[in-house]
Amino acid sequence: MIRPTAWSCRVLVRIWLAVVLSAAVSAAWADETVTVGGSRVALIRPKAVRASVILLPGGDGAINVGDHGDIHSLLGNQLVRTRNAYAARGLAVMIADANTDLKAAIDYMAAIKRPVTVIGTSRGTLRAAEGIARGARPDALVLTSGFLSPESGSSSNVMSILGSPATLPRTLVIHHTSDACKVTLPAGVDPFIKWAGGRARVKWLSGGAEQGDPCQARGHHGFNGLDGQVVSLAAGFR
């Protein structure tokens, strides 16, 4: 008869704990693919939902969602890579595709649980503004590494798209003090806050790591090394 060694027992216990933890996480929320306004999006729905968020990734915004909430593109994007961290906080999470109608998305998530906060990063902030300009009305808005004002470095920005702050919901701007992307420069933040006329406030972050293209997810633009702080701020803003 072969007696288990102390080492093998420890290995078996670790495997068992891993299986139990995996099952617990799976039971806590489930990824699924749903269709909103003709667009396929990924949805994470915890069992106990206390609010909802819609994530608008940057870049071309095409997440290439599969049949079971599996995302195949933009996996490094700051919002895509942290999607489960929002669900872990009890938030129903929709990861929208580039062509998702924001008003329809908000209506869908409102049926799950209000308040509904739209969180956009980089070029996703432009999509947020475009949706609001077309009549979408989120309960709150979070703009990270945003195309905010002409001083951000681009003629296309949230201010130019909305024209007036009248339709701007309660807004939180999260920006890195060292964002070196030429279209989301830190200089664009203060003009936007002033333009918003009390509807927006800013939270500055610093530190983390800068690697590669300054406009990509591994730079300060993508809050490399600061994911926990970004999620905490964005998830708590409702």
C-alpha positions in Angstrom: 0.0 0.0 0.0 1.4 3.4 -1.0 1.0 6.0 1.8 0.6 9.6 0.8 3.5 11.8 1.8 3.1 15.2 3.5 4.1 16.9 0.3 1.5 15.0 -1.8 -1.2 15.8 0.7 -0.4 19.5 0.5 -0.6 19.3 -3.3 -4.0 17.6 -3.2 -5.3 20.2 -0.7 -4.1 23.0 -2.9 -5.8 21.5 -6.0 -9.0 21.0 -4.0 -9.0 24.6 -2.8 -8.4 25.8 -6.4 -11.3 23.8 -7.6 -13.6 25.1 -4.9 -12.4 28.7 -5.4 -13.0 28.4 -9.2 -16.5 27.0 -8.6 -17.3 29.8 -6.1 -16.2 32.5 -8.6 -18.2 30.9 -11.4 -21.2 30.8 -9.1 -20.8 34.5 -8.2 -21.2 35.7 -11.8 -21.5 34.4 -15.3 -20.4 35.8 -18.6 -22.9 35.8 -21.4 -23.4 37.4 -24.8 -26.5 39.4 -25.4 -27.8 41.5 -28.3 -28.5 45.2 -27.7 -29.9 47.2 -30.5 -28.6 44.8 -33.0 -25.1 44.7 -31.5 -23.5 41.8 -29.6 -22.1 42.7 -26.3 -20.5 40.9 -23.3 -22.5 40.9 -20.0 -21.4 39.9 -16.5 -24.2 39.6 -14.1 -23.5 38.9 -10.4 -26.1 37.2 -8.3 -26.5 40.2 -6.0 -26.5 43.3 -8.2 -26.3 46.7 -6.6 -25.7 48.9 -9.6 -24.7 48.7 -13.3 -21.9 49.9 -15.4 -21.3 50.1 -19.2 -17.7 49.9 -20.2 -16.6 51.6 -23.5 -13.1 50.5 -24.4 -10.7 52.6 -26.4 -9.0 52.0 -29.7 -11.4 50.9 -32.5 -13.8 49.7 -29.8 -14.3 46.3 -31.5 -14.2 43.7 -28.7 -15.1 40.7 -31.0 -17.3 39.0 -28.5 -17.9 35.2 -28.8 -21.1 33.3 -27.9 -20.5 33.0 -24.2 -19.3 36.5 -23.2 -15.8 35.7 -24.3 -13.9 38.7 -25.6 -11.3 38.2 -28.3 -10.0 41.7 -29.1 -8.7 44.6 -27.0 -7.9 42.3 -24.1 -5.2 44.6 -22.9 -7.4 47.7 -22.8 -7.7 49.0 -19.3 -11.5 48.6 -19.1 -11.6 45.2 -20.8 -8.8 43.7 -18.6 -10.5 44.9 -15.4 -14.1 43.9 -16.2 -14.3 41.2 -13.7 -13.1 43.5 -10.9 -16.3 45.6 -11.4 -18.4 42.4 -11.2 -16.6 41.5 -8.0 -17.9 44.7 -6.5 -21.5 43.7 -7.1 -21.9 45.6 -10.4 -23.7 44.2 -13.5 -21.2 44.9 -16.2 -21.7 45.4 -20.0 -18.7 45.6 -22.2 -20.0 47.4 -25.2 -18.8 47.0 -28.8 -17.9 50.1 -30.9 -21.3 50.1 -32.7 -23.4 49.6 -29.6 -26.3 52.1 -29.3 -25.6 53.7 -25.9 -29.2 54.6 -25.3 -30.3 51.0 -25.9 -27.5 49.8 -23.7 -28.5 52.1 -20.8 -32.1 50.9 -21.1 -31.0 47.3 -21.0 -28.8 47.8 -17.9 -31.5 49.9 -16.2 -33.8 46.9 -16.4 -31.2 45.0 -14.4 -30.3 47.6 -11.8 -30.0 51.4 -11.6 -28.0 53.6 -11.3 -26.3 53.0 -14.6 -22.8 54.5 -14.9 -21.1 54.7 -18.3 -17.3 54.4 -18.1 -15.3 55.3 -21.2 -11.6 55.3 -21.7 -9.5 57.0 -24.4 -11.5 56.9 -27.7 -14.3 55.4 -25.7 -14.9 58.8 -24.1 -15.7 60.1 -27.6 -18.3 57.3 -28.0 -19.8 58.2 -24.7 -20.2 61.8 -25.8 -21.6 60.8 -29.1 -24.2 58.6 -27.4 -25.2 61.3 -25.0 -25.5 63.8 -27.9 -27.9 61.3 -29.5 -30.1 61.2 -26.4 -28.5 58.6 -24.1 -29.0 59.5 -20.4 -26.7 57.6 -18.0 -27.1 58.3 -14.3 -23.4 59.1 -14.1 -20.4 59.2 -16.4 -16.7 58.4 -15.9 -14.1 59.5 -18.4 -10.6 58.0 -18.1 -7.7 59.2 -20.2 -10.2 61.2 -22.1 -10.4 63.3 -25.3 -11.9 66.1 -23.2 -11.2 69.5 -24.7 -9.2 71.1 -27.6 -6.3 71.4 -25.1 -6.3 67.6 -24.9 -4.7 67.6 -28.4 -7.6 66.7 -30.7 -10.2 68.7 -32.5 -12.6 65.9 -31.8 -13.3 65.8 -28.1 -16.2 65.6 -25.5 -16.7 69.3 -25.5 -16.9 69.7 -29.2 -19.3 66.7 -29.5 -21.7 67.9 -26.8 -21.4 71.6 -27.6 -22.9 72.5 -24.2 -22.6 70.9 -20.8 -26.4 70.9 -20.5 -26.7 67.2 -21.2 -23.6 66.2 -19.3 -24.5 63.9 -16.4 -22.7 63.9 -13.1 -19.1 63.2 -14.3 -15.9 62.0 -12.9 -12.6 62.5 -14.8 -9.8 60.1 -14.0 -6.5 61.2 -15.6 -2.8 60.4 -15.1 -0.6 63.3 -14.4 2.0 61.9 -16.8 -0.2 60.8 -19.7 2.0 61.5 -22.7 -0.5 60.5 -25.4 -0.7 63.5 -27.8 -4.6 63.5 -27.9 -5.3 63.0 -24.2 -2.8 65.4 -22.7 -3.3 66.4 -19.0 -3.6 70.0 -20.2 -7.0 69.2 -21.5 -8.5 68.4 -18.1 -8.8 71.8 -16.4 -10.6 73.5 -19.4 -13.1 70.6 -19.5 -13.8 70.9 -15.7 -14.3 74.6 -16.1 -16.6 74.1 -19.1 -18.6 71.6 -17.2 -19.7 74.2 -14.7 -19.9 72.1 -11.6 -21.1 68.9 -13.3 -17.6 67.3 -13.3 -14.7 66.8 -11.0 -11.3 65.2 -11.5 -9.2 62.6 -9.7 -5.5 62.7 -10.7 -3.4 59.5 -10.5 0.4 59.2 -10.6 2.9 56.4 -10.6 2.6 53.0 -12.3 4.7 52.1 -15.3 5.3 53.5 -18.8 6.1 50.9 -21.4 5.9 51.2 -25.2 3.5 53.5 -27.1 2.4 56.3 -24.8 -1.1 56.1 -26.3 -1.5 52.4 -25.6 -2.6 50.3 -22.6 0.8 49.6 -21.2 1.6 53.3 -20.7 0.4 55.9 -18.2 -2.4 56.5 -20.7 -3.7 53.0 -19.8 -2.9 53.3 -16.1 -0.4 50.5 -16.2 0.1 49.3 -12.6 -2.8 51.3 -11.3 -5.8 49.2 -12.2 -7.0 48.8 -8.6 -7.1 52.5 -8.1 -9.0 53.2 -11.3 -11.6 50.5 -10.6 -12.1 51.7 -7.0 -12.7 55.2 -8.1 -14.9 54.4 -11.1 -16.9 51.7 -9.4 -17.6 54.0 -6.4 -18.9 56.9 -8.5 -22.6 56.6 -8.7 
